[in-house]
Amino acid sequence: MGKDYEQMELDLTLDSEKSLKDNLQEVARFALGKEVQEDHPCQVRNKHEGYGIAAERYSALVRAEKAVSTEMKTMLSLLSNDEGTFINICGSLYNSCIDAAMAAIKMAAQSRRIMEDLYGESTTPLEEYMDSLKDGEDDGFETADEETTEDMVEEESEGE
C-alpha cells in the first residue's frame, strides 16, 4: 500500500557557475582556434592518434597539478613564518593555478579537436531521426483535425 512518488530533480547550480562553464567552453574553442591557426595540425586520423594527443596534454596537466600541490605543501609549512613569505607563496600558488588552468584548457581544446576530427562527419541516431523528420518522412504520429472543440460540441448538440 505504498504510495507512488514522482522523483524530481532540482538544479541548484548557481548562475555564476553556469556562466563560468559557458565562458570556459568559449575559451577552449578560442584556444583551439588559435592553435589551429598558428600550428596547422593535421587532422586526427584514428583513435590511437587521438589518444596520443590527449596523453601528451594530460602529462602537461599532471605536471601543472603537481606544481599546485607543491605550492600548497610549501604554504602549509610556512604558516608559522612571517606574513611576507606567506604572501610570496600565495603569489606562487596563484601562478601555479593559472598554469594548471591553461593546461586544462589546452587539453579540453585538443579533446574537442579529436572529437570533431574523428566524429564530426558522423551523425548520431537521434540526429538521423530528426533529419528524417525534416525531410518529410512519416513520423508515425497523426495530426489532429482542424475542427475546434466548439465545432465538435455544436455537431453533437445538433444530433440530439
Secondary structure, 3 states (H helix, E strand, C coil): CCCCCCCCCCCCCCHHHHHHHHHHHHHHHHHHHHHHHHHCCCCCCCHHHHHHHHHHHHHHHHHHHHHHHHHHHHHHHCCCCCHHHHHHHHHHHHHHHHHHHHHHHHHHHHHHHHHHHHHCCCCCHHHHHHHHHHCCCCCCCCCCCCCCHHHHHHHHHHCC
